[in-house]
């Protein structure tokens, strides 16, 4: 049994533009009994918020939250336990008259106390952000500082994160995006050695487009510096990479891409590089005997070099086509949509070997949209065969549907279901999985013809079973929620019931009543 009382309030001080405030107090008490155990729990929570100059360009917000929970048990070695969470914070923002800049800052403290054993932890954080936009330059900067302290056992962790991004777009055909970040983490504990970790990252991305030719060039540079230290042991690593590429469109359907890049890493004195080139062709869709048909083809070559000798060469290709059609059935506004597709990909790599995938897919769907209702039903299937070092066969089957019905101006219902199964055969071993789900909901905005009485009910069913249609006989998971909401002036009453059945068959039931009034 659960009993809850809640009160909310909001108002302003002198004038709405000067300051406004809001607050909430709630008390909840729950009890449960079993053969040898009796438990009683209570939760008290309160929240307050004050907003100064809320309509100005420099609003200030102060807030505080407190939650206190207690549990009393009979029949256990520890008969009582509880915790208290406290949150205090300030938030300030500023926007200049020009409107192209914005500054924000937040300071917050969170304290969590365990009343049974005296353990406590404190989390402080400070955050500041800046955004400025111009004709050619956009810039953002962020700062985040975190400090976490825990007593019994004593430990402390502090983190500082600085980051910034810059976008430079002097011309229509040129843009340069750059960002950098720095992080510092310090950990101290009574039971282990102190450690300090620092990391710096920076990267820049350039894109240039030729306004007279269908040519696009791109380049990217990355730098990463990292230092880890624990006690007397410390390690450093640096990594830098540079890559670039071009894209040329011969036609809207035919495109050529070429890329190259290199990476240098000092931790193991490794150097790696790659070169790739690809050609793709995707023509416009065609109409064949009332069907829409399209196809595409692509091919690529790749070369990789590694100082440890693990590089290699590769050639890949792909070919796919699809056909589909939508047609009216001529009765009750039903539409039928059918689609079928086939695709094959091949990948030859040295020294790994070859890999080929053949995929077939098909789907059929029925849809209907009427005055105040709609229905749908869809069946889809996929079959994939993968040939390589290990042969794998994957099959998927799915059936789903739904219906929405408006009963009146203020009421209606909806329902949907989904049933699926999968089969995977790899190295001669078969693995099968099935699932099914269903949802149903009903709402009425003037229940029992009362103007301010609203009702909503939702039922969810879930099942995971090797028996595909086992869902209709036994739902492994069930959740049924009903909610009544009644309003009179500024007073709002809400009654909620929940029934939740877990996969092990156990059920949880709850009744929640809340009352709130605005001032």
KEFI-611106 format. One record per residue (C-alpha): residue number from 0; residue in three letters; x, z, y. Coordinates in Angstrom, 1 decimal, padded with zeros to 4 digits. Each point is the difference from the previous one (the first is absolute). Example, Ala and Ser with C-alpha at 12.3 -4.5 7.8 and 13.67 -1.06 7.14 Angstrom:
pos | code | px | pz | py
0 | ALA | 012.3 | 007.8 | -004.5
1 | SER | 001.4 | -000.7 | 003.4
This chain:
pos | code | px | pz | py
0 | UNK | 000.0 | 000.0 | 000.0
1 | UNK | 001.4 | -001.0 | 003.4
2 | UNK | -001.3 | 001.2 | 003.4
3 | UNK | 001.3 | -001.5 | 003.2
4 | UNK | -000.8 | 000.7 | 003.7
5 | UNK | 001.5 | -002.1 | 002.8
6 | UNK | -000.4 | -000.1 | 003.8
7 | UNK | 001.4 | -002.6 | 002.3
8 | UNK | 000.1 | -000.1 | 003.8
9 | UNK | 001.2 | -002.3 | 002.8
10 | UNK | -000.3 | 000.1 | 003.8
11 | UNK | 002.1 | -000.5 | 003.2
12 | UNK | 001.5 | 002.2 | 002.7
13 | UNK | -001.4 | -000.4 | 003.5
14 | UNK | 000.1 | -003.9 | -000.2
15 | UNK | 000.3 | -002.3 | -003.0
16 | UNK | 003.0 | -001.7 | 001.6
17 | UNK | 001.9 | 003.3 | 000.4
18 | UNK | -000.1 | 001.4 | -003.5
19 | UNK | -002.2 | 000.0 | -003.2
20 | UNK | 000.2 | 002.0 | -003.1
21 | UNK | -001.4 | 000.2 | -003.5
22 | UNK | 000.2 | 002.5 | -002.9
23 | UNK | -001.2 | 000.7 | -003.5
24 | UNK | -000.4 | 003.1 | -002.1
25 | UNK | -000.8 | -000.2 | -003.7
26 | UNK | -000.4 | 002.6 | -002.8
27 | UNK | -000.4 | -000.9 | -003.7
28 | UNK | -000.4 | 002.3 | -003.0
29 | UNK | -000.1 | -001.1 | -003.6
30 | UNK | -000.3 | 001.9 | -003.3
31 | UNK | 000.2 | -001.0 | -003.7
32 | UNK | -000.4 | 001.9 | -003.2
33 | UNK | 001.1 | -000.6 | -003.6
34 | UNK | 000.2 | 002.1 | -003.2
35 | UNK | 003.1 | 002.0 | 001.1
36 | UNK | 000.7 | -001.1 | 003.5
37 | UNK | -001.8 | 000.5 | 003.3
38 | UNK | 001.3 | -001.7 | 003.2
39 | UNK | -001.0 | 000.3 | 003.6
40 | UNK | 001.5 | -002.1 | 002.7
41 | UNK | -000.4 | -000.1 | 003.8
42 | UNK | 001.3 | -002.4 | 002.6
43 | UNK | 000.0 | 000.5 | 003.8
44 | UNK | 001.1 | -002.8 | 002.3
45 | UNK | 000.0 | -000.4 | 003.7
46 | UNK | 001.0 | -002.8 | 002.4
47 | UNK | 000.3 | -000.3 | 003.7
48 | UNK | 001.1 | -002.8 | 002.3
49 | UNK | 000.4 | -000.2 | 003.8
50 | UNK | 000.4 | -003.2 | 001.9
51 | UNK | 001.3 | 000.0 | 003.6
52 | UNK | -000.6 | -003.0 | 002.2
53 | UNK | -001.4 | -002.0 | -002.9
54 | UNK | -000.9 | -003.1 | 002.1
55 | UNK | 003.3 | -000.2 | 001.9
56 | UNK | 003.2 | -001.9 | -000.8
57 | UNK | 001.7 | 003.3 | -001.0
58 | UNK | -002.4 | 001.9 | -002.3
59 | UNK | 001.2 | 003.2 | -001.7
60 | UNK | -001.4 | 001.3 | -003.2
61 | UNK | 000.5 | 003.5 | -001.6
62 | UNK | -001.3 | 000.9 | -003.4
63 | UNK | 000.0 | 002.8 | -002.6
64 | UNK | -001.2 | 000.2 | -003.6
65 | UNK | -000.2 | 003.0 | -002.3
66 | UNK | -001.1 | 000.0 | -003.7
67 | UNK | -000.1 | 003.2 | -002.0
68 | UNK | -000.9 | -000.1 | -003.7
69 | UNK | -000.3 | 002.9 | -002.5
70 | UNK | -000.7 | 000.1 | -003.7
71 | UNK | -000.9 | 003.2 | -001.9
72 | UNK | 000.1 | -000.2 | -003.8
73 | UNK | -000.9 | 002.5 | -002.7
74 | UNK | 001.6 | -000.4 | -003.5
75 | UNK | 003.3 | -001.3 | 001.3
76 | UNK | 003.4 | 001.7 | 000.5
77 | UNK | -000.1 | -001.1 | 003.6
78 | UNK | -003.4 | 001.0 | 001.3
79 | UNK | 000.3 | -001.3 | 003.5
80 | UNK | 001.7 | -002.8 | 001.8
81 | UNK | -000.3 | -001.8 | 003.3
82 | UNK | 001.7 | -002.1 | 002.7
83 | UNK | -000.2 | -000.5 | 003.7
84 | UNK | 000.9 | -003.3 | 001.8
85 | UNK | 000.5 | -000.1 | 003.8
86 | UNK | 000.6 | -003.1 | 002.1
87 | UNK | 000.7 | 000.0 | 003.7
88 | UNK | 000.8 | -003.1 | 002.1
89 | UNK | 000.2 | -001.8 | 003.3
90 | UNK | -000.3 | -003.7 | 000.7
91 | UNK | 000.8 | -001.8 | 003.3
92 | UNK | -000.3 | -003.7 | 000.8
93 | UNK | 000.7 | -001.9 | 003.2
94 | UNK | -000.8 | -003.6 | 001.1
95 | UNK | 001.3 | -001.4 | 003.3
96 | UNK | -002.3 | -001.8 | 002.4
97 | UNK | 001.4 | -003.4 | -001.1
98 | UNK | -001.2 | 000.6 | -003.5
99 | UNK | 002.9 | -001.7 | -001.8
100 | UNK | 001.6 | 003.2 | -001.1
101 | UNK | -001.1 | 003.1 | -002.0
102 | UNK | 001.7 | 003.3 | -000.7
103 | UNK | -001.2 | 002.7 | -002.5
104 | UNK | 001.4 | 003.3 | -001.2
105 | UNK | -001.2 | 002.5 | -002.6
106 | UNK | 001.2 | 003.5 | -000.9
107 | UNK | -001.5 | 001.8 | -003.0
108 | UNK | 000.6 | 003.1 | -002.1
109 | UNK | -001.5 | 000.6 | -003.5
110 | UNK | 000.3 | 003.4 | -001.7
111 | UNK | -001.1 | 000.5 | -003.6
112 | UNK | -000.1 | 003.5 | -001.5
113 | UNK | -000.6 | 001.1 | -003.6
114 | UNK | -001.7 | 003.4 | 000.3
115 | UNK | 000.6 | 001.0 | -003.6
116 | UNK | 003.8 | -000.1 | -000.1
117 | UNK | 000.9 | -000.2 | 003.7
118 | UNK | 001.5 | -003.4 | -000.2
119 | UNK | -000.2 | -002.1 | 003.2
120 | UNK | 001.2 | -003.3 | 001.4
121 | UNK | 000.1 | -001.4 | 003.5
122 | UNK | 000.0 | -003.7 | 000.9
123 | UNK | 000.8 | -001.0 | 003.6
124 | UNK | 000.0 | -003.5 | 001.3
125 | UNK | 000.5 | -001.9 | 003.2
126 | UNK | -000.8 | -003.7 | 000.5
127 | UNK | 000.4 | -002.3 | 003.0
128 | UNK | -000.8 | -003.7 | 000.3
129 | UNK | 000.4 | -002.6 | 002.7
130 | UNK | -001.5 | -003.5 | 000.2
131 | UNK | 000.8 | -002.5 | 002.8
132 | UNK | -001.0 | -003.7 | 000.1
133 | UNK | 001.3 | -002.8 | 002.3
134 | UNK | -000.1 | -003.7 | 000.4
135 | UNK | 003.1 | -000.6 | -002.2
136 | UNK | 000.8 | 003.5 | -001.4
137 | UNK | -002.0 | 002.5 | -002.1
138 | UNK | 001.6 | 003.3 | -000.8
139 | UNK | -001.1 | 003.1 | -002.0
140 | UNK | 001.9 | 003.2 | -000.6
141 | UNK | -000.9 | 002.9 | -002.3
142 | UNK | 001.5 | 003.5 | -000.5
143 | UNK | -001.1 | 002.4 | -002.8
144 | UNK | 001.5 | 003.4 | -000.6
145 | UNK | -001.1 | 002.2 | -003.0
146 | UNK | 001.1 | 003.5 | -000.9
147 | UNK | -001.2 | 001.7 | -003.2
148 | UNK | 000.8 | 003.6 | -000.7
149 | UNK | -001.0 | 002.0 | -003.1
150 | UNK | 000.4 | 003.7 | -000.7
151 | UNK | 000.5 | 001.5 | -003.4
152 | UNK | 002.1 | -001.8 | -001.0
153 | UNK | 001.6 | -000.9 | 003.4
154 | UNK | 000.5 | -003.7 | 000.7
155 | UNK | -000.1 | -002.3 | 002.9
156 | UNK | -000.2 | -003.8 | 000.4
157 | UNK | 000.3 | -001.8 | 003.4
158 | UNK | -000.4 | -003.7 | 000.5
159 | UNK | 000.4 | -002.3 | 003.1
160 | UNK | -001.1 | -003.6 | 000.0
161 | UNK | 000.6 | -002.3 | 003.0
162 | UNK | -001.2 | -003.6 | -000.1
163 | UNK | -000.5 | -002.9 | 002.4
164 | UNK | -001.2 | -003.6 | -000.2
165 | UNK | 000.5 | -002.9 | 002.5
166 | UNK | -001.7 | -003.4 | 000.1
167 | UNK | 001.5 | -002.7 | 002.2
168 | UNK | -002.0 | -003.2 | 000.5
169 | UNK | 001.5 | -001.9 | 002.9
170 | UNK | -001.4 | -003.4 | -001.0
171 | UNK | -002.9 | -001.3 | -002.1
172 | UNK | 002.3 | -001.2 | -002.8
173 | UNK | 002.3 | 003.0 | -000.2
174 | UNK | -000.6 | 003.7 | -001.0
175 | UNK | 002.4 | 002.7 | -000.9
176 | UNK | -001.2 | 003.3 | -001.7
177 | UNK | 002.4 | 002.9 | -000.3
178 | UNK | -000.3 | 003.6 | -001.1
179 | UNK | 002.3 | 002.9 | -000.6
180 | UNK | -000.4 | 003.5 | -001.4
181 | UNK | 002.0 | 003.2 | -000.4
182 | UNK | -000.8 | 002.9 | -002.3
183 | UNK | 001.7 | 003.4 | -000.4
184 | UNK | -001.1 | 002.5 | -002.7
185 | UNK | 001.5 | 003.5 | -000.4
186 | UNK | -000.8 | 002.3 | -002.9
187 | UNK | 000.9 | 003.6 | -000.4
188 | UNK | -000.9 | 002.4 | -002.8
189 | UNK | 001.0 | 003.4 | -001.2
190 | UNK | 000.3 | -001.3 | -003.5
191 | UNK | 002.0 | -003.3 | 000.5
192 | UNK | 002.6 | -001.5 | 002.3
193 | UNK | -001.0 | -001.5 | 003.3
194 | UNK | -000.2 | -003.8 | 000.3
195 | UNK | -000.2 | -002.4 | 002.9
196 | UNK | -001.1 | -003.7 | -000.4
197 | UNK | 000.1 | -002.6 | 002.8
198 | UNK | -001.1 | -003.6 | -000.1
199 | UNK | 000.0 | -002.9 | 002.5
200 | UNK | -001.7 | -003.3 | -000.4
201 | UNK | -000.3 | -003.0 | 002.2
202 | UNK | -001.3 | -003.5 | -000.5
203 | UNK | -000.9 | -003.0 | 002.0
204 | UNK | -002.2 | -003.1 | -000.8
205 | UNK | 000.1 | -003.3 | 001.9
206 | UNK | -002.5 | -002.8 | -000.2
207 | UNK | 000.5 | -003.3 | 001.8
208 | UNK | -002.5 | -002.9 | -000.1
209 | UNK | 000.7 | -003.6 | 001.1
210 | UNK | -002.9 | -001.1 | 002.3
211 | UNK | 000.7 | -003.7 | -000.6
212 | UNK | 000.6 | 000.1 | -003.8
213 | UNK | -001.6 | 001.9 | -002.9
214 | UNK | 003.2 | 002.2 | -000.4
215 | UNK | 000.2 | 003.8 | -000.1
216 | UNK | 003.3 | 001.9 | -000.2
217 | UNK | 000.3 | 003.7 | -000.8
218 | UNK | 002.8 | 002.6 | -000.2
219 | UNK | 000.2 | 003.7 | -001.0
220 | UNK | 002.8 | 002.6 | 000.3
221 | UNK | 000.0 | 003.5 | -001.5
222 | UNK | 002.3 | 003.0 | 000.3
223 | UNK | -000.3 | 003.3 | -001.9
224 | UNK | 002.3 | 003.0 | 000.3
225 | UNK | -000.5 | 003.1 | -002.1
226 | UNK | 001.8 | 003.3 | -000.4
227 | UNK | -001.0 | 002.7 | -002.5
228 | UNK | 001.7 | 003.4 | -000.2
229 | UNK | -000.7 | 003.0 | -002.2
230 | UNK | 002.5 | 002.8 | 000.4
231 | UNK | 003.5 | -001.3 | -000.3
232 | UNK | -001.1 | -003.3 | -001.6
233 | UNK | -000.9 | -002.9 | 002.3
234 | UNK | -000.6 | -003.7 | -000.4
235 | UNK | -000.2 | -002.9 | 002.4
236 | UNK | -001.5 | -003.5 | -000.5
237 | UNK | -000.2 | -003.0 | 002.3
238 | UNK | -001.9 | -003.2 | -000.7
239 | UNK | -000.4 | -003.2 | 002.1
240 | UNK | -001.9 | -003.2 | -000.7
241 | UNK | -000.6 | -003.3 | 001.8
242 | UNK | -002.4 | -002.7 | -001.0
243 | UNK | -001.5 | -003.1 | 001.5
244 | UNK | -002.2 | -002.9 | -000.9
245 | UNK | -002.0 | -003.0 | 001.1
246 | UNK | -003.4 | -001.5 | -000.7
247 | UNK | -000.9 | -003.7 | 000.5
248 | UNK | -003.5 | -001.4 | -000.3
249 | UNK | 000.1 | -003.6 | -001.0
250 | UNK | -003.8 | 000.0 | 000.0
251 | UNK | -002.7 | 002.6 | 000.0
252 | UNK | 000.2 | 000.0 | -003.8
253 | UNK | 003.8 | -000.4 | -000.6
254 | UNK | 002.4 | 002.8 | 001.0
255 | UNK | 003.7 | 000.6 | -000.5
256 | UNK | 001.6 | 003.4 | 000.3
257 | UNK | 003.7 | 000.9 | -000.3
258 | UNK | 001.6 | 003.5 | 000.4
259 | UNK | 003.4 | 001.6 | -000.4
260 | UNK | 001.4 | 003.5 | 000.4
261 | UNK | 002.7 | 002.5 | -000.8
262 | UNK | 000.3 | 003.8 | -000.4
263 | UNK | 003.1 | 002.2 | 000.3
264 | UNK | -000.1 | 003.5 | -001.4
265 | UNK | 003.1 | 002.4 | 000.3
266 | UNK | -001.1 | 002.6 | -002.6
267 | UNK | 001.1 | -002.2 | -002.9
268 | UNK | 001.7 | -002.7 | 002.0
269 | UNK | -002.7 | -002.4 | -001.0
270 | UNK | -000.7 | -003.4 | 001.6
271 | UNK | -003.0 | -002.1 | -000.9
272 | UNK | -001.5 | -003.2 | 001.3
273 | UNK | -002.9 | -002.4 | -000.8
274 | UNK | -001.1 | -003.5 | 000.8
275 | UNK | -003.6 | -001.3 | -000.7
276 | UNK | -001.9 | -003.2 | 000.6
277 | UNK | -003.7 | -000.7 | -000.7
278 | UNK | -002.4 | -002.8 | 000.3
279 | UNK | -003.8 | 000.4 | -000.1
280 | UNK | -002.9 | -002.4 | 000.1
281 | UNK | -003.6 | 001.0 | 000.6
282 | UNK | -002.3 | -002.9 | 000.8
283 | UNK | -003.5 | 000.4 | 001.5
284 | UNK | -002.9 | 000.6 | -002.4
285 | UNK | -001.9 | -002.9 | -001.4
286 | UNK | -003.7 | -000.5 | -001.0
287 | UNK | -000.5 | -001.3 | -003.6
288 | UNK | -003.5 | -000.5 | -001.3
289 | UNK | -001.3 | 002.9 | 002.2
290 | UNK | 003.0 | 002.3 | -001.0
291 | UNK | 002.7 | 001.2 | 002.3
292 | UNK | 003.5 | -000.7 | -001.5
293 | UNK | 003.4 | 001.0 | 001.3
294 | UNK | 003.5 | 000.3 | -001.4
295 | UNK | 003.4 | 001.1 | 001.1
296 | UNK | 003.6 | -000.4 | -001.3
297 | UNK | 003.3 | 001.7 | 001.0
298 | UNK | 003.6 | 000.1 | -001.1
299 | UNK | 003.0 | 002.2 | 000.9
300 | UNK | 003.7 | 000.4 | -000.7
301 | UNK | 002.0 | 003.2 | 000.5
302 | UNK | 003.7 | 000.9 | -000.2
303 | UNK | 001.2 | 003.6 | 000.1
304 | UNK | 003.5 | 001.4 | 000.2
305 | UNK | 001.1 | 003.6 | -000.8
306 | UNK | 003.5 | 001.4 | 000.0
307 | UNK | -000.7 | 001.7 | -003.3
308 | UNK | -000.8 | -003.3 | -001.6
309 | UNK | -003.7 | 000.6 | -000.5
310 | UNK | -001.1 | -003.0 | 002.2
311 | UNK | -001.5 | -003.2 | -001.4
312 | UNK | -002.0 | -003.1 | 000.7
313 | UNK | -003.7 | -000.6 | -000.5
314 | UNK | -002.6 | -002.8 | 000.2
315 | UNK | -003.7 | 000.6 | 000.2
316 | UNK | -003.1 | -002.1 | 000.3
317 | UNK | -003.8 | 000.5 | 000.2
318 | UNK | -003.0 | -002.2 | -000.4
319 | UNK | -003.6 | 001.1 | 000.3
320 | UNK | -003.5 | -001.6 | 000.5
321 | UNK | -003.5 | 001.3 | 000.6
322 | UNK | -003.5 | -001.3 | -000.1
323 | UNK | -003.2 | 001.6 | 001.1
324 | UNK | -003.5 | -000.6 | 001.2
325 | UNK | -002.9 | 001.8 | 001.6
326 | UNK | -003.6 | -001.2 | -000.5
327 | UNK | -003.5 | 001.2 | 000.6
328 | UNK | -002.0 | 000.6 | -003.2
329 | UNK | -003.3 | -000.9 | 001.6
330 | UNK | -001.9 | 003.3 | -000.7
331 | UNK | -000.1 | 003.3 | 001.9
332 | UNK | 002.9 | -001.0 | 002.3
333 | UNK | 002.6 | 000.5 | -002.7
334 | UNK | 003.4 | -001.6 | 000.4
335 | UNK | 002.4 | -000.7 | -002.9
336 | UNK | 003.8 | -000.1 | 000.6
337 | UNK | 002.4 | -001.1 | -002.7
338 | UNK | 003.8 | -000.2 | 000.2
339 | UNK | 002.8 | -000.8 | -002.5
340 | UNK | 003.7 | -000.1 | 000.5
341 | UNK | 003.2 | -000.6 | -001.9
342 | UNK | 003.6 | 000.7 | 001.0
343 | UNK | 003.4 | -000.3 | -001.6
344 | UNK | 003.3 | 001.4 | 001.3
345 | UNK | 003.5 | -000.4 | -001.4
346 | UNK | 003.1 | 002.0 | 000.9
347 | UNK | 003.5 | -000.8 | -001.4
348 | UNK | 002.7 | 002.4 | 000.9
349 | UNK | 003.6 | 000.3 | -001.1
350 | UNK | 000.9 | 002.2 | -001.8
351 | UNK | -003.4 | 001.6 | -000.6
352 | UNK | -001.7 | -002.9 | -001.6
353 | UNK | -003.4 | -001.7 | 000.5
354 | UNK | -003.4 | 001.3 | 000.8
355 | UNK | -003.3 | -002.0 | -000.1
356 | UNK | -003.5 | 001.1 | 000.9
357 | UNK | -003.2 | -001.8 | -000.8
358 | UNK | -003.2 | 001.4 | 001.6
359 | UNK | -003.6 | -001.0 | -000.4
360 | UNK | -002.8 | 001.6 | 002.1
361 | UNK | -003.7 | -000.6 | 000.4
362 | UNK | -003.0 | 001.6 | 001.8
363 | UNK | -003.7 | -000.4 | 000.4
364 | UNK | -002.1 | 001.7 | 002.5
365 | UNK | -003.7 | 000.3 | 001.0
366 | UNK | -001.0 | 001.1 | 003.5
367 | UNK | -003.3 | 000.3 | 001.8
368 | UNK | -000.8 | 001.1 | 003.5
369 | UNK | -003.7 | 000.6 | 000.9
370 | UNK | -002.0 | 001.7 | 002.7
371 | UNK | 001.3 | 003.6 | -000.2
372 | UNK | 001.8 | -000.3 | -003.4
373 | UNK | 003.0 | -001.6 | -001.6
374 | UNK | 001.3 | -000.3 | -003.6
375 | UNK | 003.2 | -001.1 | -001.6
376 | UNK | 001.4 | -000.4 | -003.5
377 | UNK | 003.5 | -001.2 | -000.9
378 | UNK | 001.9 | -000.6 | -003.2
379 | UNK | 003.8 | -000.7 | 000.1
380 | UNK | 002.7 | -000.5 | -002.7
381 | UNK | 003.7 | -000.5 | 000.1
382 | UNK | 002.5 | -001.0 | -002.8
383 | UNK | 003.7 | 000.1 | 000.6
384 | UNK | 002.8 | -000.9 | -002.5
385 | UNK | 003.5 | 000.9 | 000.9
386 | UNK | 002.9 | -001.5 | -002.0
387 | UNK | 003.5 | 001.4 | 000.4
388 | UNK | 002.3 | 002.5 | -001.6
389 | UNK | -003.2 | 001.9 | -000.9
390 | UNK | -003.3 | -001.8 | -000.4
391 | UNK | -003.0 | 001.6 | 001.6
392 | UNK | -003.7 | -001.0 | -000.1
393 | UNK | -002.4 | 001.5 | 002.6
394 | UNK | -003.7 | -000.3 | 000.0
395 | UNK | -002.5 | 001.4 | 002.6
396 | UNK | -003.8 | -000.1 | 000.0
397 | UNK | -002.2 | 001.4 | 002.7
398 | UNK | -003.8 | 000.1 | 000.7
399 | UNK | -001.4 | 001.4 | 003.2
400 | UNK | -003.2 | -000.1 | 002.0
401 | UNK | -002.0 | 001.7 | 002.6
402 | UNK | -003.3 | 000.1 | 001.9
403 | UNK | -001.0 | 001.2 | 003.5
404 | UNK | -003.7 | 000.6 | 000.7
405 | UNK | -001.7 | 001.0 | 003.3
406 | UNK | -003.2 | 001.9 | -000.8
407 | UNK | -001.2 | 000.5 | 003.6
408 | UNK | 001.4 | 000.2 | 003.5
409 | UNK | 001.4 | 003.5 | -000.8
410 | UNK | 000.8 | -000.1 | -003.7
411 | UNK | 001.8 | -002.0 | -002.6
412 | UNK | 002.2 | 000.1 | -003.1
413 | UNK | 003.0 | -001.7 | -001.5
414 | UNK | 001.7 | -000.1 | -003.4
415 | UNK | 003.0 | -001.7 | -001.5
416 | UNK | 002.0 | 000.0 | -003.3
417 | UNK | 003.3 | -001.2 | -001.3
418 | UNK | 001.2 | -000.3 | -003.6
419 | UNK | 003.4 | -001.2 | -001.0
420 | UNK | 002.4 | -000.2 | -002.9
421 | UNK | 003.7 | -001.0 | -000.3
422 | UNK | 002.1 | -001.0 | -003.0
423 | UNK | 003.8 | -000.2 | 000.1
424 | UNK | 002.1 | -001.2 | -003.0
425 | UNK | 003.8 | 000.4 | 000.4
426 | UNK | 002.6 | -000.2 | -002.8
427 | UNK | -002.8 | 000.0 | -002.6
428 | UNK | -001.6 | 003.3 | 001.3
429 | UNK | -003.6 | -000.1 | 001.3
430 | UNK | -001.2 | 002.2 | 002.8
431 | UNK | -003.7 | 000.0 | 001.1
432 | UNK | -001.7 | 001.9 | 002.9
433 | UNK | -003.5 | 000.0 | 001.3
434 | UNK | -001.8 | 001.5 | 003.0
435 | UNK | -003.5 | 000.0 | 001.5
436 | UNK | -001.6 | 001.4 | 003.1
437 | UNK | -003.3 | 000.1 | 001.7
438 | UNK | -001.3 | 001.2 | 003.4
439 | UNK | -003.5 | 000.5 | 001.3
440 | UNK | -001.1 | 001.3 | 003.4
441 | UNK | -003.3 | 000.6 | 001.8
442 | UNK | -000.7 | 000.9 | 003.6
443 | UNK | -003.0 | 000.8 | 002.2
444 | UNK | 000.2 | 000.7 | 003.7
445 | UNK | -003.5 | 001.4 | 000.2
446 | UNK | -000.4 | 001.9 | -003.2
447 | UNK | -003.5 | 001.2 | -000.8
448 | UNK | -001.1 | -001.7 | 003.3
449 | UNK | 001.9 | 002.7 | 002.0
450 | UNK | 001.6 | -001.7 | 003.0
451 | UNK | 003.2 | 002.0 | 000.0
452 | UNK | 000.4 | 000.6 | -003.7
453 | UNK | 002.6 | -002.2 | -001.7
454 | UNK | 000.9 | -000.2 | -003.7
455 | UNK | 002.8 | -001.8 | -001.9
456 | UNK | 000.9 | 000.0 | -003.7
457 | UNK | 003.1 | -001.5 | -001.7
458 | UNK | 000.7 | -000.2 | -003.7
459 | UNK | 003.5 | -001.1 | -001.3
460 | UNK | 000.8 | -000.5 | -003.7
461 | UNK | 003.5 | -000.8 | -001.4
462 | UNK | 001.1 | -000.5 | -003.6
463 | UNK | 003.3 | -001.0 | -001.6
464 | UNK | -000.5 | -000.7 | -003.6
465 | UNK | 001.2 | -002.4 | -002.7
466 | UNK | -003.7 | -000.8 | -000.6
467 | UNK | -000.9 | -002.5 | 002.7
468 | UNK | -003.6 | 001.0 | 000.4
469 | UNK | 000.5 | 003.7 | -000.7
470 | UNK | -000.8 | 000.6 | 003.7
471 | UNK | -003.7 | -000.6 | -000.5
472 | UNK | -000.1 | 002.8 | -002.7
473 | UNK | 002.5 | 002.5 | 001.3
474 | UNK | 001.5 | 000.2 | 003.5
475 | UNK | 003.3 | 001.8 | 000.0
476 | UNK | -000.2 | 000.8 | 003.7
477 | UNK | -003.1 | 000.6 | 002.1
478 | UNK | -000.6 | 000.9 | 003.6
479 | UNK | -003.4 | 000.4 | 001.4
480 | UNK | -000.4 | 001.0 | 003.7
481 | UNK | -003.3 | 000.6 | 001.9
482 | UNK | -000.2 | 000.8 | 003.7
483 | UNK | -002.9 | 001.1 | 002.2
484 | UNK | 000.5 | 000.0 | 003.8
485 | UNK | -002.5 | 001.3 | 002.5
486 | UNK | 000.4 | 000.0 | 003.8
487 | UNK | -002.1 | 001.9 | 002.6
488 | UNK | 001.3 | -000.4 | 003.5
489 | UNK | 003.7 | 001.2 | -000.1
490 | UNK | -000.4 | 001.8 | -003.3
491 | UNK | 001.1 | -001.8 | -003.2
492 | UNK | -000.7 | 001.2 | -003.5
493 | UNK | 001.8 | -001.5 | -003.0
494 | UNK | -000.6 | 000.7 | -003.7
495 | UNK | 002.4 | -001.6 | -002.6
496 | UNK | 000.0 | 000.2 | -003.8
497 | UNK | 002.8 | -001.3 | -002.2
498 | UNK | 000.3 | -000.4 | -003.8
499 | UNK | 003.4 | -001.1 | -001.2
500 | UNK | 000.8 | -000.6 | -003.7
501 | UNK | 003.7 | -000.3 | -000.9
502 | UNK | 001.5 | -002.0 | -002.8
503 | UNK | 000.1 | 003.1 | -002.3
504 | UNK | -003.8 | 000.3 | 000.3
505 | UNK | 000.0 | 003.1 | 002.1
506 | UNK | -002.3 | 000.0 | 003.1
507 | UNK | 000.3 | 001.5 | 003.5
508 | UNK | -003.1 | 000.6 | 002.1
509 | UNK | -000.2 | 001.0 | 003.6
510 | UNK | -002.6 | 000.5 | 002.7
511 | UNK | 001.2 | -000.1 | 003.6
512 | UNK | -002.2 | 001.0 | 003.0
513 | UNK | 001.3 | -000.4 | 003.6
514 | UNK | -001.5 | 000.6 | 003.4
515 | UNK | 001.4 | -001.2 | 003.3
516 | UNK | -001.1 | 000.0 | 003.6
517 | UNK | 001.5 | -001.7 | 003.0
518 | UNK | 000.0 | 001.7 | 003.4
